[in-house]
Structure formats: structure tokens, C-alpha cells
């Protein structure tokens, strides 16, 4: 099974942080949950092989 990480940047071009590997369904749920709570934070999902499941924001570290 492929694992995914939810990654985010609080400030564009700032430090990128990621959660521990999880299933795509849980990563998508966490992404929706964070989007509702902190709408200004940029977030994206990355597969453990390093290929973005969703396109990262401009200027983000892949």
C-alpha cells in the first residue's frame, strides 16, 4: 500500500512541515479539516515515493 503525507507551509516560501505517513483517505480528511480551521495555510499531499498527489503551491519545496 502506498503511504501519503499531508504537508503544509504557514508562510509562502517558509518552512515545509509534514505529518507522518498515512492512507490517502486519512490524508485527504486531515487536509479538509485543516482547510476549514486554517484557510490561509497552503497544504498539499505527497506520496511516500515523493510524487505529489496534489500539486504543491508555487514556491513550495517538493
mmCIF file of the N, C-alpha and C atoms, coordinates in Angstrom:
data_MODEL
# 
_entry.id   MODEL 
# 
loop_
_atom_site.group_PDB 
_atom_site.id 
_atom_site.type_symbol 
_atom_site.label_atom_id 
_atom_site.label_alt_id 
_atom_site.label_comp_id 
_atom_site.label_asym_id 
_atom_site.label_entity_id 
_atom_site.label_seq_id 
_atom_site.pdbx_PDB_ins_code 
_atom_site.Cartn_x 
_atom_site.Cartn_y 
_atom_site.Cartn_z 
_atom_site.occupancy 
_atom_site.B_iso_or_equiv 
_atom_site.pdbx_formal_charge 
_atom_site.auth_seq_id 
_atom_site.auth_comp_id 
_atom_site.auth_asym_id 
_atom_site.auth_atom_id 
_atom_site.pdbx_PDB_model_num 
ATOM 1   N N  . UNK A 1 1  ? 0.840   -1.180 0.000  1.00 0.00 ? 1  UNK A N  1 
ATOM 2   C CA . UNK A 1 1  ? 0.000   0.000  0.000  1.00 0.00 ? 1  UNK A CA 1 
ATOM 3   C C  . UNK A 1 1  ? 0.891   1.251  0.000  1.00 0.00 ? 1  UNK A C  1 
ATOM 4   N N  . UNK A 1 2  ? 0.540   2.209  -0.779 1.00 0.00 ? 2  UNK A N  1 
ATOM 5   C CA . UNK A 1 2  ? 1.283   3.465  -0.847 1.00 0.00 ? 2  UNK A CA 1 
ATOM 6   C C  . UNK A 1 2  ? 0.854   4.350  0.320  1.00 0.00 ? 2  UNK A C  1 
ATOM 7   N N  . UNK A 1 3  ? 1.809   4.975  0.969  1.00 0.00 ? 3  UNK A N  1 
ATOM 8   C CA . UNK A 1 3  ? 1.527   5.901  2.063  1.00 0.00 ? 3  UNK A CA 1 
ATOM 9   C C  . UNK A 1 3  ? 1.644   7.330  1.558  1.00 0.00 ? 3  UNK A C  1 
ATOM 10  N N  . UNK A 1 4  ? 0.924   8.220  2.217  1.00 0.00 ? 4  UNK A N  1 
ATOM 11  C CA . UNK A 1 4  ? 0.898   9.625  1.833  1.00 0.00 ? 4  UNK A CA 1 
ATOM 12  C C  . UNK A 1 4  ? 1.162   10.495 3.053  1.00 0.00 ? 4  UNK A C  1 
ATOM 13  N N  . UNK A 1 5  ? 1.674   11.693 2.807  1.00 0.00 ? 5  UNK A N  1 
ATOM 14  C CA . UNK A 1 5  ? 1.906   12.677 3.870  1.00 0.00 ? 5  UNK A CA 1 
ATOM 15  C C  . UNK A 1 5  ? 1.163   13.958 3.522  1.00 0.00 ? 5  UNK A C  1 
ATOM 16  N N  . UNK A 1 6  ? 0.557   14.573 4.514  1.00 0.00 ? 6  UNK A N  1 
ATOM 17  C CA . UNK A 1 6  ? -0.024  15.897 4.364  1.00 0.00 ? 6  UNK A CA 1 
ATOM 18  C C  . UNK A 1 6  ? 1.065   16.892 4.736  1.00 0.00 ? 6  UNK A C  1 
ATOM 19  N N  . UNK A 1 7  ? 1.420   17.769 3.802  1.00 0.00 ? 7  UNK A N  1 
ATOM 20  C CA . UNK A 1 7  ? 2.460   18.772 4.033  1.00 0.00 ? 7  UNK A CA 1 
ATOM 21  C C  . UNK A 1 7  ? 1.836   20.160 3.961  1.00 0.00 ? 7  UNK A C  1 
ATOM 22  N N  . UNK A 1 8  ? 2.468   21.137 4.625  1.00 0.00 ? 8  UNK A N  1 
ATOM 23  C CA . UNK A 1 8  ? 1.926   22.487 4.623  1.00 0.00 ? 8  UNK A CA 1 
ATOM 24  C C  . UNK A 1 8  ? 3.019   23.515 4.861  1.00 0.00 ? 8  UNK A C  1 
ATOM 25  N N  . UNK A 1 9  ? 2.685   24.769 4.497  1.00 0.00 ? 9  UNK A N  1 
ATOM 26  C CA . UNK A 1 9  ? 3.531   25.934 4.756  1.00 0.00 ? 9  UNK A CA 1 
ATOM 27  C C  . UNK A 1 9  ? 2.626   27.020 5.322  1.00 0.00 ? 9  UNK A C  1 
ATOM 28  N N  . UNK A 1 10 ? 2.954   27.518 6.504  1.00 0.00 ? 10 UNK A N  1 
ATOM 29  C CA . UNK A 1 10 ? 2.172   28.594 7.108  1.00 0.00 ? 10 UNK A CA 1 
ATOM 30  C C  . UNK A 1 10 ? 2.443   29.917 6.393  1.00 0.00 ? 10 UNK A C  1 
ATOM 31  N N  . UNK A 1 11 ? 3.683   30.088 5.920  1.00 0.00 ? 11 UNK A N  1 
ATOM 32  C CA . UNK A 1 11 ? 4.083   31.304 5.212  1.00 0.00 ? 11 UNK A CA 1 
ATOM 33  C C  . UNK A 1 11 ? 4.632   30.881 3.855  1.00 0.00 ? 11 UNK A C  1 
ATOM 34  N N  . UNK A 1 12 ? 4.134   31.458 2.739  1.00 0.00 ? 12 UNK A N  1 
ATOM 35  C CA . UNK A 1 12 ? 4.661   31.089 1.425  1.00 0.00 ? 12 UNK A CA 1 
ATOM 36  C C  . UNK A 1 12 ? 6.184   31.240 1.375  1.00 0.00 ? 12 UNK A C  1 
ATOM 37  N N  . UNK A 1 13 ? 6.851   30.185 0.930  1.00 0.00 ? 13 UNK A N  1 
ATOM 38  C CA . UNK A 1 13 ? 8.302   30.180 0.868  1.00 0.00 ? 13 UNK A CA 1 
ATOM 39  C C  . UNK A 1 13 ? 8.961   29.847 2.198  1.00 0.00 ? 13 UNK A C  1 
ATOM 40  N N  . UNK A 1 14 ? 8.150   29.642 3.231  1.00 0.00 ? 14 UNK A N  1 
ATOM 41  C CA . UNK A 1 14 ? 8.685   29.323 4.558  1.00 0.00 ? 14 UNK A CA 1 
ATOM 42  C C  . UNK A 1 14 ? 8.967   27.842 4.715  1.00 0.00 ? 14 UNK A C  1 
ATOM 43  N N  . UNK A 1 15 ? 9.134   27.438 5.953  1.00 0.00 ? 15 UNK A N  1 
ATOM 44  C CA . UNK A 1 15 ? 9.456   26.048 6.269  1.00 0.00 ? 15 UNK A CA 1 
ATOM 45  C C  . UNK A 1 15 ? 8.289   25.128 5.912  1.00 0.00 ? 15 UNK A C  1 
ATOM 46  N N  . UNK A 1 16 ? 8.605   23.998 5.287  1.00 0.00 ? 16 UNK A N  1 
ATOM 47  C CA . UNK A 1 16 ? 7.604   22.989 4.951  1.00 0.00 ? 16 UNK A CA 1 
ATOM 48  C C  . UNK A 1 16 ? 7.583   21.945 6.056  1.00 0.00 ? 16 UNK A C  1 
ATOM 49  N N  . UNK A 1 17 ? 6.387   21.637 6.546  1.00 0.00 ? 17 UNK A N  1 
ATOM 50  C CA . UNK A 1 17 ? 6.220   20.608 7.566  1.00 0.00 ? 17 UNK A CA 1 
ATOM 51  C C  . UNK A 1 17 ? 5.299   19.533 7.016  1.00 0.00 ? 17 UNK A C  1 
ATOM 52  N N  . UNK A 1 18 ? 5.480   18.288 7.476  1.00 0.00 ? 18 UNK A N  1 
ATOM 53  C CA . UNK A 1 18 ? 4.660   17.171 7.009  1.00 0.00 ? 18 UNK A CA 1 
ATOM 54  C C  . UNK A 1 18 ? 4.258   16.288 8.182  1.00 0.00 ? 18 UNK A C  1 
ATOM 55  N N  . UNK A 1 19 ? 3.076   15.684 8.073  1.00 0.00 ? 19 UNK A N  1 
ATOM 56  C CA . UNK A 1 19 ? 2.637   14.713 9.069  1.00 0.00 ? 19 UNK A CA 1 
ATOM 57  C C  . UNK A 1 19 ? 3.226   13.356 8.736  1.00 0.00 ? 19 UNK A C  1 
ATOM 58  N N  . UNK A 1 20 ? 3.115   12.433 9.671  1.00 0.00 ? 20 UNK A N  1 
ATOM 59  C CA . UNK A 1 20 ? 3.630   11.081 9.459  1.00 0.00 ? 20 UNK A CA 1 
ATOM 60  C C  . UNK A 1 20 ? 2.847   10.380 8.350  1.00 0.00 ? 20 UNK A C  1 
ATOM 61  N N  . UNK A 1 21 ? 3.431   9.361  7.721  1.00 0.00 ? 21 UNK A N  1 
ATOM 62  C CA . UNK A 1 21 ? 2.768   8.647  6.624  1.00 0.00 ? 21 UNK A CA 1 
ATOM 63  C C  . UNK A 1 21 ? 1.431   8.042  7.064  1.00 0.00 ? 21 UNK A C  1 
ATOM 64  N N  . UNK A 1 22 ? 0.465   8.089  6.155  1.00 0.00 ? 22 UNK A N  1 
ATOM 65  C CA . UNK A 1 22 ? -0.872  7.577  6.430  1.00 0.00 ? 22 UNK A CA 1 
ATOM 66  C C  . UNK A 1 22 ? -1.544  7.194  5.119  1.00 0.00 ? 22 UNK A C  1 
ATOM 67  N N  . UNK A 1 23 ? -2.768  6.735  5.190  1.00 0.00 ? 23 UNK A N  1 
ATOM 68  C CA . UNK A 1 23 ? -3.516  6.388  3.977  1.00 0.00 ? 23 UNK A CA 1 
ATOM 69  C C  . UNK A 1 23 ? -3.962  7.665  3.262  1.00 0.00 ? 23 UNK A C  1 
ATOM 70  N N  . UNK A 1 24 ? -4.274  7.550  1.991  1.00 0.00 ? 24 UNK A N  1 
ATOM 71  C CA . UNK A 1 24 ? -4.734  8.707  1.224  1.00 0.00 ? 24 UNK A CA 1 
ATOM 72  C C  . UNK A 1 24 ? -6.039  9.245  1.791  1.00 0.00 ? 24 UNK A C  1 
ATOM 73  N N  . UNK A 1 25 ? -6.949  8.360  2.188  1.00 0.00 ? 25 UNK A N  1 
ATOM 74  C CA . UNK A 1 25 ? -8.242  8.793  2.720  1.00 0.00 ? 25 UNK A CA 1 
ATOM 75  C C  . UNK A 1 25 ? -8.063  9.639  3.978  1.00 0.00 ? 25 UNK A C  1 
ATOM 76  N N  . UNK A 1 26 ? -7.177  9.199  4.871  1.00 0.00 ? 26 UNK A N  1 
ATOM 77  C CA . UNK A 1 26 ? -6.940  9.957  6.105  1.00 0.00 ? 26 UNK A CA 1 
ATOM 78  C C  . UNK A 1 26 ? -6.222  11.270 5.805  1.00 0.00 ? 26 UNK A C  1 
ATOM 79  N N  . UNK A 1 27 ? -5.284  11.252 4.870  1.00 0.00 ? 27 UNK A N  1 
ATOM 80  C CA . UNK A 1 27 ? -4.584  12.487 4.494  1.00 0.00 ? 27 UNK A CA 1 
ATOM 81  C C  . UNK A 1 27 ? -5.563  13.499 3.898  1.00 0.00 ? 27 UNK A C  1 
ATOM 82  N N  . UNK A 1 28 ? -6.491  13.034 3.065  1.00 0.00 ? 28 UNK A N  1 
ATOM 83  C CA . UNK A 1 28 ? -7.496  13.932 2.484  1.00 0.00 ? 28 UNK A CA 1 
ATOM 84  C C  . UNK A 1 28 ? -8.414  14.491 3.563  1.00 0.00 ? 28 UNK A C  1 
ATOM 85  N N  . UNK A 1 29 ? -8.802  13.644 4.534  1.00 0.00 ? 29 UNK A N  1 
ATOM 86  C CA . UNK A 1 29 ? -9.642  14.102 5.642  1.00 0.00 ? 29 UNK A CA 1 
ATOM 87  C C  . UNK A 1 29 ? -8.921  15.190 6.439  1.00 0.00 ? 29 UNK A C  1 
ATOM 88  N N  . UNK A 1 30 ? -7.649  14.950 6.767  1.00 0.00 ? 30 UNK A N  1 
ATOM 89  C CA . UNK A 1 30 ? -6.879  15.936 7.532  1.00 0.00 ? 30 UNK A CA 1 
ATOM 90  C C  . UNK A 1 30 ? -6.703  17.230 6.752  1.00 0.00 ? 30 UNK A C  1 
ATOM 91  N N  . UNK A 1 31 ? -6.546  17.108 5.429  1.00 0.00 ? 31 UNK A N  1 
ATOM 92  C CA . UNK A 1 31 ? -6.413  18.296 4.589  1.00 0.00 ? 31 UNK A CA 1 
ATOM 93  C C  . UNK A 1 31 ? -7.694  19.128 4.645  1.00 0.00 ? 31 UNK A C  1 
ATOM 94  N N  . UNK A 1 32 ? -8.846  18.477 4.539  1.00 0.00 ? 32 UNK A N  1 
ATOM 95  C CA . UNK A 1 32 ? -10.129 19.199 4.621  1.00 0.00 ? 32 UNK A CA 1 
ATOM 96  C C  . UNK A 1 32 ? -10.314 19.821 6.004  1.00 0.00 ? 32 UNK A C  1 
ATOM 97  N N  . UNK A 1 33 ? -9.960  19.079 7.042  1.00 0.00 ? 33 UNK A N  1 
ATOM 98  C CA . UNK A 1 33 ? -10.093 19.559 8.412  1.00 0.00 ? 33 UNK A CA 1 
ATOM 99  C C  . UNK A 1 33 ? -9.218  20.793 8.642  1.00 0.00 ? 33 UNK A C  1 
ATOM 100 N N  . UNK A 1 34 ? -7.960  20.742 8.205  1.00 0.00 ? 34 UNK A N  1 
ATOM 101 C CA . UNK A 1 34 ? -7.065  21.891 8.359  1.00 0.00 ? 34 UNK A CA 1 
ATOM 102 C C  . UNK A 1 34 ? -7.520  23.070 7.508  1.00 0.00 ? 34 UNK A C  1 
ATOM 103 N N  . UNK A 1 35 ? -8.049  22.798 6.320  1.00 0.00 ? 35 UNK A N  1 
ATOM 104 C CA . UNK A 1 35 ? -8.515  23.877 5.445  1.00 0.00 ? 35 UNK A CA 1 
ATOM 105 C C  . UNK A 1 35 ? -9.658  24.648 6.092  1.00 0.00 ? 35 UNK A C  1 
ATOM 106 N N  . UNK A 1 36 ? -10.524 23.936 6.803  1.00 0.00 ? 36 UNK A N  1 
ATOM 107 C CA . UNK A 1 36 ? -11.647 24.585 7.474  1.00 0.00 ? 36 UNK A CA 1 
ATOM 108 C C  . UNK A 1 36 ? -11.176 25.407 8.675  1.00 0.00 ? 36 UNK A C  1 
ATOM 109 N N  . UNK A 1 37 ? -10.150 24.916 9.374  1.00 0.00 ? 37 UNK A N  1 
ATOM 110 C CA . UNK A 1 37 ? -9.663  25.580 10.581 1.00 0.00 ? 37 UNK A CA 1 
ATOM 111 C C  . UNK A 1 37 ? -8.677  26.708 10.272 1.00 0.00 ? 37 UNK A C  1 
ATOM 112 N N  . UNK A 1 38 ? -7.775  26.468 9.332  1.00 0.00 ? 38 UNK A N  1 
ATOM 113 C CA . UNK A 1 38 ? -6.729  27.437 8.981  1.00 0.00 ? 38 UNK A CA 1 
ATOM 114 C C  . UNK A 1 38 ? -6.718  27.642 7.461  1.00 0.00 ? 38 UNK A C  1 
ATOM 115 N N  . UNK A 1 39 ? -7.673  28.398 6.917  1.00 0.00 ? 39 UNK A N  1 
ATOM 116 C CA . UNK A 1 39 ? -7.791  28.519 5.456  1.00 0.00 ? 39 UNK A CA 1 
ATOM 117 C C  . UNK A 1 39 ? -6.608  29.200 4.762  1.00 0.00 ? 39 UNK A C  1 
ATOM 118 N N  . UNK A 1 40 ? -5.821  30.006 5.472  1.00 0.00 ? 40 UNK A N  1 
ATOM 119 C CA . UNK A 1 40 ? -4.719  30.729 4.826  1.00 0.00 ? 40 UNK A CA 1 
ATOM 120 C C  . UNK A 1 40 ? -3.473  29.868 4.639  1.00 0.00 ? 40 UNK A C  1 
ATOM 121 N N  . UNK A 1 41 ? -3.395  28.729 5.322  1.00 0.00 ? 41 UNK A N  1 
ATOM 122 C CA . UNK A 1 41 ? -2.212  27.875 5.225  1.00 0.00 ? 41 UNK A CA 1 
ATOM 123 C C  . UNK A 1 41 ? -2.267  27.052 3.943  1.00 0.00 ? 41 UNK A C  1 
ATOM 124 N N  . UNK A 1 42 ? -1.150  27.035 3.205  1.00 0.00 ? 42 UNK A N  1 
ATOM 125 C CA . UNK A 1 42 ? -1.059  26.232 1.985  1.00 0.00 ? 42 UNK A CA 1 
ATOM 126 C C  . UNK A 1 42 ? -0.742  24.798 2.368  1.00 0.00 ? 42 UNK A C  1 
ATOM 127 N N  . UNK A 1 43 ? -1.461  23.836 1.782  1.00 0.00 ? 43 UNK A N  1 
ATOM 128 C CA . UNK A 1 43 ? -1.229  22.423 2.104  1.00 0.00 ? 43 UNK A CA 1 
ATOM 129 C C  . UNK A 1 43 ? -1.382  21.575 0.861  1.00 0.00 ? 43 UNK A C  1 
ATOM 130 N N  . UNK A 1 44 ? -0.700  20.443 0.852  1.00 0.00 ? 44 UNK A N  1 
ATOM 131 C CA . UNK A 1 44 ? -0.767  19.510 -0.267 1.00 0.00 ? 44 UNK A CA 1 
ATOM 132 C C  . UNK A 1 44 ? -0.424  18.120 0.238  1.00 0.00 ? 44 UNK A C  1 
ATOM 133 N N  . UNK A 1 45 ? -0.724  17.116 -0.571 1.00 0.00 ? 45 UNK A N  1 
ATOM 134 C CA . UNK A 1 45 ? -0.486  15.724 -0.206 1.00 0.00 ? 45 UNK A CA 1 
ATOM 135 C C  . UNK A 1 45 ? 0.603   15.156 -1.105 1.00 0.00 ? 45 UNK A C  1 
ATOM 136 N N  . UNK A 1 46 ? 1.557   14.440 -0.487 1.00 0.00 ? 46 UNK A N  1 
ATOM 137 C CA . UNK A 1 46 ? 2.681   13.854 -1.215 1.00 0.00 ? 46 UNK A CA 1 
ATOM 138 C C  . UNK A 1 46 ? 2.723   12.359 -0.936 1.00 0.00 ? 46 UNK A C  1 
ATOM 139 N N  . UNK A 1 47 ? 2.902   11.559 -1.996 1.00 0.00 ? 47 UNK A N  1 
ATOM 140 C CA . UNK A 1 47 ? 3.065   10.115 -1.832 1.00 0.00 ? 47 UNK A CA 1 
ATOM 141 C C  . UNK A 1 47 ? 4.453   9.850  -1.257 1.00 0.00 ? 47 UNK A C  1 
ATOM 142 N N  . UNK A 1 48 ? 4.618   8.753  -0.556 1.00 0.00 ? 48 UNK A N  1 
ATOM 143 C CA . UNK A 1 48 ? 5.903   8.419  0.058  1.00 0.00 ? 48 UNK A CA 1 
ATOM 144 C C  . UNK A 1 48 ? 7.022   8.293  -0.967 1.00 0.00 ? 48 UNK A C  1 
ATOM 145 N N  . UNK A 1 49 ? 6.690   8.049  -2.231 1.00 0.00 ? 49 UNK A N  1 
ATOM 146 C CA . UNK A 1 49 ? 7.726   7.982  -3.260 1.00 0.00 ? 49 UNK A CA 1 
ATOM 147 C C  . UNK A 1 49 ? 8.155   9.375  -3.716 1.00 0.00 ? 49 UNK A C  1 
ATOM 148 N N  . UNK A 1 50 ? 7.553   10.417 -3.121 1.00 0.00 ? 50 UNK A N  1 
ATOM 149 C CA . UNK A 1 50 ? 7.943   11.787 -3.413 1.00 0.00 ? 50 UNK A CA 1 
ATOM 150 C C  . UNK A 1 50 ? 7.151   12.455 -4.518 1.00 0.00 ? 50 UNK A C  1 
ATOM 151 N N  . UNK A 1 51 ? 6.233   11.745 -5.139 1.00 0.00 ? 51 UNK A N  1 
ATOM 152 C CA . UNK A 1 51 ? 5.425   12.319 -6.212 1.00 0.00 ? 51 UNK A CA 1 
ATOM 153 C C  . UNK A 1 51 ? 4.193   12.979 -5.599 1.00 0.00 ? 51 UNK A C  1 
ATOM 154 N N  . UNK A 1 52 ? 3.954   14.277 -5.859 1.00 0.00 ? 52 UNK A N  1 
ATOM 155 C CA . UNK A 1 52 ? 2.794   14.943 -5.276 1.00 0.00 ? 52 UNK A CA 1 
ATOM 156 C C  . UNK A 1 52 ? 1.484   14.300 -5.732 1.00 0.00 ? 52 UNK A C  1 
ATOM 157 N N  . UNK A 1 53 ? 0.603   14.025 -4.781 1.00 0.00 ? 53 UNK A N  1 
ATOM 158 C CA . UNK A 1 53 ? -0.729  13.535 -5.109 1.00 0.00 ? 53 UNK A CA 1 
ATOM 159 C C  . UNK A 1 53 ? -1.601  14.712 -5.522 1.00 0.00 ? 53 UNK A C  1 
ATOM 160 N N  . UNK A 1 54 ? -1.268  15.872 -5.022 1.00 0.00 ? 54 UNK A N  1 
ATOM 161 C CA . UNK A 1 54 ? -1.900  17.129 -5.384 1.00 0.00 ? 54 UNK A CA 1 
ATOM 162 C C  . UNK A 1 54 ? -0.761  18.112 -5.649 1.00 0.00 ? 54 UNK A C  1 
ATOM 163 N N  . UNK A 1 55 ? -0.950  19.007 -6.576 1.00 0.00 ? 55 UNK A N  1 
ATOM 164 C CA . UNK A 1 55 ? 0.120   19.942 -6.924 1.00 0.00 ? 55 UNK A CA 1 
ATOM 165 C C  . UNK A 1 55 ? 0.455   20.839 -5.734 1.00 0.00 ? 55 UNK A C  1 
ATOM 166 N N  . UNK A 1 56 ? 1.744   20.997 -5.398 1.00 0.00 ? 56 UNK A N  1 
ATOM 167 C CA . UNK A 1 56 ? 2.132   21.892 -4.307 1.00 0.00 ? 56 UNK A CA 1 
ATOM 168 C C  . UNK A 1 56 ? 1.963   23.346 -4.737 1.00 0.00 ? 56 UNK A C  1 
ATOM 169 N N  . UNK A 1 57 ? 1.854   24.246 -3.785 1.00 0.00 ? 57 UNK A N  1 
ATOM 170 C CA . UNK A 1 57 ? 1.728   25.660 -4.130 1.00 0.00 ? 57 UNK A CA 1 
ATOM 171 C C  . UNK A 1 57 ? 3.010   26.175 -4.762 1.00 0.00 ? 57 UNK A C  1 
ATOM 172 N N  . UNK A 1 58 ? 2.906   27.267 -5.482 1.00 0.00 ? 58 UNK A N  1 
ATOM 173 C CA . UNK A 1 58 ? 4.078   27.868 -6.108 1.00 0.00 ? 58 UNK A CA 1 
ATOM 174 C C  . UNK A 1 58 ? 5.114   28.231 -5.061 1.00 0.00 ? 58 UNK A C  1 
ATOM 175 N N  . UNK A 1 59 ? 6.359   27.922 -5.323 1.00 0.00 ? 59 UNK A N  1 
ATOM 176 C CA . UNK A 1 59 ? 7.437   28.254 -4.413 1.00 0.00 ? 59 UNK A CA 1 
ATOM 177 C C  . UNK A 1 59 ? 7.631   27.257 -3.284 1.00 0.00 ? 59 UNK A C  1 
ATOM 178 N N  . UNK A 1 60 ? 6.813   26.205 -3.241 1.00 0.00 ? 60 UNK A N  1 
ATOM 179 C CA . UNK A 1 60 ? 6.928   25.214 -2.163 1.00 0.00 ? 60 UNK A CA 1 
ATOM 180 C C  . UNK A 1 60 ? 8.051   24.236 -2.458 1.00 0.00 ? 60 UNK A C  1 
ATOM 181 N N  . UNK A 1 61 ? 8.679   23.747 -1.409 1.00 0.00 ? 61 UNK A N  1 
ATOM 182 C CA . UNK A 1 61 ? 9.687   22.704 -1.568 1.00 0.00 ? 61 UNK A CA 1 
ATOM 183 C C  . UNK A 1 61 ? 8.976   21.390 -1.829 1.00 0.00 ? 61 UNK A C  1 
ATOM 184 N N  . UNK A 1 62 ? 9.324   20.669 -2.892 1.00 0.00 ? 62 UNK A N  1 
ATOM 185 C CA . UNK A 1 62 ? 8.645   19.385 -3.156 1.00 0.00 ? 62 UNK A CA 1 
ATOM 186 C C  . UNK A 1 62 ? 9.013   18.327 -2.149 1.00 0.00 ? 62 UNK A C  1 
# 
